Amino acid sequence: MRNKIQRNMVFVIVLTLLTSYAFIIGIVYNQTYRIMQQDARQEASYIKEAINLLGSDYLQEMDDVNSDTRITQIDQNGKVLYDSHGIDSKDENHARRKEVMEALENGTGQDKRVSETVGQELFYYATLLDDGTVLRVAKSMDGVSSTAVRILPYMFGIGLILVIVAWRLSKWVANRLVQPINELDLEHPIDNDVYEELTPLLLSMENQKKEKEKNEQMRKEFSANVSHELKTPLTSISGYAEIMKSGLVKQEDVPGFAERIYKEASRLIVLVEDIIKLSKLDEGGVGLEKEKVDLYSICEDVLIRLENMANRHHVSMELSGEKVEYEGVYRVLDEMVWNLCENAVKYNKPGGHVHVWVGNTLSGPKIIVKDTGIGIPKEEQERIFERFYRVDKSHSKETGGTGLGLSIVKHGAVIHNIQIRTDSEVGKGTAITLSFSKGNSASATEEQ
């Protein structure tokens, strides 16, 4: 970064110098050209007055006085009467020369061109004399160009000195610019007193740090919870098996012990399966392909599979709504609906009711699972989707819950861009609404 700053600064300075040189040369050229024009006019004015007073013989007396200036006298027909450089151009007709034509017409005229006679670029200034002839003064443009060229070595020398100074200065500036960045305290990004332009980056780093710490804390809690949840059934299975192995169990009690081992093993299998599901969802549903599914059919199938459980808990179930096609992962959506409906049955009251509604609304498809169960305290409603979090821990043990069901619902919602809303009142029941994005649904009707 330091070297890049230095290179960029030097590049900008060199580019600025070259641009400045171009402007300076242009200014010097134009200024010298204007001075030369002024000299030519002034010289022509002096000679004109002398000729008007003394006659054309005055020209013969000033031959070779100034070899840099070419003086010509031309009559009205364009014939050369006098040439101070003695060039044999008297046979040439100058009537069509621009400066001559302008002088004959307006009194004065000027032009700049390469002379066919001397082969140089000249500036011509012509003025009309009292006798009707034209006095023309010509000066070479070589002096103008050479003036601009003569200053180039000095400019390059100055430029070289400036580049060296700029290189050293840019190195010092770059070090000063980079030093605060090198000294950033990355452990406490927002505590750094540095450039204002870095504030968004530091805020982003602080947010990432907090998110990382949060994820690390969640990972630790998850690992601890997994260890605890796995240890509990394994301890029970090991304990029952050890008692049976030692022969301390009567023959008639063996089926009861075997049933307990079976239940704990089943609970362990469910827990492992839920952890595997969560791991896949944590990876963003890698390998899970979306397809068109019917949300109503999914809910209908879930309620059929839960029928035996509902009967054991003395809970009635009802499904209403309409067929809704949605593009999603069938297994994940089925698992989400299953967990919501299973919780609605398990945490219900004897004689309670579960109502599932599926349909299209103006904002998109929705699934609403409503029960008449024990409800969720308001202060705990935001935490129910955390892994292993249970509102009623004692009741959860009785129902065999793993505490991962609603976490699976939450992760499935993230994959499908589904919004979850929880409405609950302790002792009266809970309603959880899944609001699907409108873009993935096949159709939309009026909101219920």
N, C-alpha and C positions, 0 to 999 in steps of 0.2 A: 504493500500500500504506500509506504514511504517513497519508494523509487518511482511509483506511478505518479504520485503527486509532484515529485521533482520533474519528471519528464514532461508532464502536462504544463507545469508552470513555465519551464524553459521553452517549450513549444509555443505557448501563448506569447511569450516575450519575443521570440525570434519572428513569429508571424506578425506581431505588432511592429517590430523594427522594419521588416521588409515592406510592410504596408506604408509605414512612415517614410521610408526611403523613396518609395514610388511617388508619394505625394510631394515630398521635398524636391525631388528631381523635376517633377511636373511644374511645381511652383517656380523653381529657379529658371527652368526653360522659358516659361511664359513671361516671367519678369524680365529676363534678359532680352527676349524677343520684343517686349513692349519698349524697353530702353532703346534698343536698336532702331525701332520704328520712329521713336521720338527724335533720335539723333539724325536719322535720314531726313525727316521732315525739316528739322532745324537747319541742317546743312543745305538742303535744297532752298530754304527760305533765304539764307544768306547769299547763296550764289545767284538766286533769282534777282535780288535787289542790286547786286553788283552788276549783273548783265544789263538790267534795265537802265542803270546809270551809265555804265562804261561801254556797253555794247558787247557783242559776241566775242570780240578780241580778248576779252578778259579770260575766257576759257583757255586760250593758248598760253597765257601767262601762268596758269595754275596747274599745268601738266605735271604729273608725278608728285604733286604736293602730298596727296594721301592715296597710297596705292591700294588701301583696303576699300576705297570707295570708287565705284565706276560711275562716271558722269557722261551722259549722252544728251545731245541736242537733236531733236527730230522736227522736221517741218510738218506742215498740215497734211501733206500727202503721204507721210510715213517714211520719208527719206532721211537717213542718218546724216546730219551735217557735221557732227563732232562726236568722237569717242575718246575719253581720257586714257584708256588703256591701249589706244592705237590699234585695236582689233579691226581687221578688214571686214566690217559688216555693213559698209556703205551701199553695197549692192542689194542688201536685204531690205524689204519693205516692212516697217513697223506699224503700219496703219491699223492692223488688226490686233495689236497687242492690247490687252485689257486695260492696263494702266494708262496707255496713250489715248485710247478711245474715251475713257472716263475724264481725262484731263481736258481733251478737246471739247467735250460736252459740258462738264461741270466745273472745270477749273483745276481740279486735282483728281488723282486716281492712284490706286496701288494694287499690287498683286504679289503673290509668292509662288515661284515655280522654278524648275530646273532650266537653266539657260542652255539653249542649243548651241550658243556661240562658245561659252567658256566651260560648259559641262558641269556646272555647280548649281546648287539650289540657292537662289538669290531672292532678296526682298526688293521690290521695285516701288519707288515713289515718284510720281510725275506731277508737274505743275505747269500751268500755262503761262508763258511769258508775254510781255506787252506787244512783241512783234508778231504774235500769233503762233510762234514755234513752241515746242514742248521741251522742258528741261526734265530729264529723268535721272534720278540718283538710285544706284543699285548697291546693296550691301550683301555680303556673303552670309549665309545661315550657318556656316561652319563654326563661326565664333559662338553662336548661341548654343549649339550642341556641345562644343568643346568645354564651355563654361560648366554645363551640367555634368559632363564626364569628369572634369578635373576635381570635382568635390567627392567623387565616389571613393577614392582611397581613404580620405579622411573619414567618410561615413562608415566604411567597412572597419576601419581601425576603432572608431568609437563603438561600433556595433559589437566587435569582438570583446572589447573591455566590458560592455554592458552584459553580454552573455555570460562571461566569467563571473561577474558580480552577481548576476541573476542565479547562476548555478549554485553559488555558495549561499546566497540569500534563500533560495528555494529549499536547500538542504536544511537550513536552520528553521525555516517556517514549517517544513514537513515534519521535522522532529517535534516541534512544539504542538503541531496539530495532532500527531499520532500519540504523543505521550499520554494525554488523558485517557485515550482509548485503551492503551496498554495497561494502564493502572486501574481499569474498571474493576469494581468489586462484584464479581458475578454471583456471589452468594447472596448479596443484598442489592439487586439491580436498581431499585428506585431510590436508594440512599446515595447514589452517585451524583455529584454536582458537576455535570459535564454539559456538552453542547445541547441546545434546545432541540436540534434536529434529531438527536438520538433518543429523545423521550419516548416516542412510540415504540422503538425497538426495545428499550429498557422495560417499558410497561408490559410488552409482549413476553419478554423474558421472565418478568416477575409472575405473570399469569401462568406461564408454562411451568415455572418452578412450583407454584402453589398447586397446579394441577398434578404435577409429578408427585409432590408430597402427598396429595390427597389419594392418588392412585396407589402409591406405595403403602399408605395407611390402610386403604381398602384391601390391598393384596394381603397385608399382614393379618387383618381381621378375618379375611376370607380363609386364609391358610389355617388360622387358629380355629375358626368355626368348623371348617371341613374336618380338621383333626378331631375335634370334639364330637361332631356328629357321626363320624365313622367309628370312633372309639366306643361310643355308647352301645350300639347294637353288637359290635364285635365282642365287647366285654360280656354282654348278656349271653351271646352264643357260646363263648368260651366257658363261662361259668356253668351254664346248663350242661354243656358237653362234659365238663370235668366231673360234675356230680354224677352224671350217668356212667362215666368211665370208672369211677371209684366204687360203683355198685351200691351206692347209698339210696338209689331210687327203687321203690317197689315196682313190681312188674305192672301193676294196674295204673301207676302214675307215669309210666314211660310215654304213652300217647300225649299226655298233657305237656310234658317237657319237650317232646318232639314238635308239638304245635307251637310252643313258645319260640323254639329255635327257628322254625319255619317262618314265623311272623317277623322275627328280628332279621333273618336273612332276606326276606322280601323287602323289608324296610331299607336294608343296606343296598339292595339292588336298585330300588327306586332312587335312592340318594345318589348312587354312582351314575345312573342314567341321567338324572337332572344335572349333575355336574358336567357330564359330557355334553349335554345340550347347551348349557351355558357357555362352555368353552368354544363351541362352534359359533354361537351367536356373538361371542366376544370378538371373533375373527371377522365379523361383518357378514356372516352367512356364506363364507367361502364354499363353493361347490354346490350351493343350493340354487337351483334354477327356478325362475318364476314362470308361472303359467296362468291361464284363465281358470279361476275357481269360482264356485257358487257359494257365497257366504251363508246363504240360507240352508243349503244342504249340509255344510260343515256343522252348523249349530244343531240341525236336526239329528245328525249322526252322533254328536256329542251327547245330547240328551238321551238318546236310546242307550248308549253305553253306560250312562250314569243312572239308569233306571233302577237297578238293583240297590245301589248305594242310597238313592233317594227313598226307596221303600224301607230300607233299614233305619233311616233317620226320620221316617214318617214325614217326608217333605214332598209336596206336589210340584210338578214342573209344567210349564206352558211355553209354547213357541208361537210367535205371531210375526207378521210382516210380509215380505215379498222376496222374490228371487232377485239376487244382486250378483252380477258378475264382476269380478275384480282380478287384476293381475298381481299375483303374489306367490309366495312359497307355501304350498298346500300344508306340508308337515308343520311348519312354524305357525301358520294361522290356526290349524287344528289344535296344536298344543296350547296356544294362547286362549282360545275359547274353552278348551277342556279345563285349564287351571282356574279360569274365572268361574265357570259353572260348578266345578268341584268344590271350590271355596264357598260358593253360595249355598251348596247343599250341606257341607260339613259344619259350617259355622251358622247354621240356621237353628230354629227352635222346633221342637216336636210339633207337628201340625202346621209348620211354616210353608211358604210358597216361594218358588223361583220363577220369574218371568223373563224370557229372552225375546227381544225384538230386533229384527233385521230389516233394513230398508234403505232406500235412497232419500236424500234430503237435498236442499238447494246447495248446501256446502259440501256434499259428497255422501258416500255410503256411511252407515253407522250400525254398530251392534251395541245394544244396551242389555246388560245383565243386572237384573234387579232382584233382591231377596228381602225377606222379612226377618233377617237373622239378628245376631247380637249387636251389630253395628261396630263402628270404629271411632274412637275418641278423636276429636278434631285435631288435637296436637300431635297425633300419631299418623294422620292420614298421608303426610308427605313421606313417611319412612316405610310404609308397607311394601314398597317395591325394592327395598334393600335386601341383599342376600342374607338369609337365615333370620331375618327380622320377623318376629311373631308378636301380634297384639296380645293374644291370650295364650301364653306359653303352656299352661297346664292343659288347656283344651286342645292345643296343637299336638301334644304328646299322645292324648287319647285318640285323636283322629289319624295319627301316623303321618302328619305333614313333615316335609323336609325343610320348609322355610325358603324354598327356591322357586316355587311356582310363580309368584308375582314378579320375581326377577326375570324369569323367562318371558313373561308377558311384556315387561319393559323393554328387554333387548329385541324381542320380535317387533315391537312397535317402532324402535329405532330403524330397523332394517326396512320396514314398510312405510316409514314416514307417517306413522299413526299417532294422533294426539289422544292422550288418556285423561279422562276426567273422573274424579271420585266424589260422589255425594253420599254422605253417610250420617246417621244419627244413632247414638248409642241406645240400644233397646228397641229400635224401630226398623233397622235394616240398612242395606247399602245398595247403591246403584253405581255401576262402573260403565262408562261410555267409551267406546272405541270409535274415534272419528277418522275415517280413511280419507286420503287425498282424492280430490275429485278427478284429477287427470287420469288416474288408473282405472276408474270405473267405466263400465260399458255404457251406462246411461244414468240420467238423473231425473227424478221427478220432484214434485212439490214436497217440501219438508213436512214431516208428520205433524 
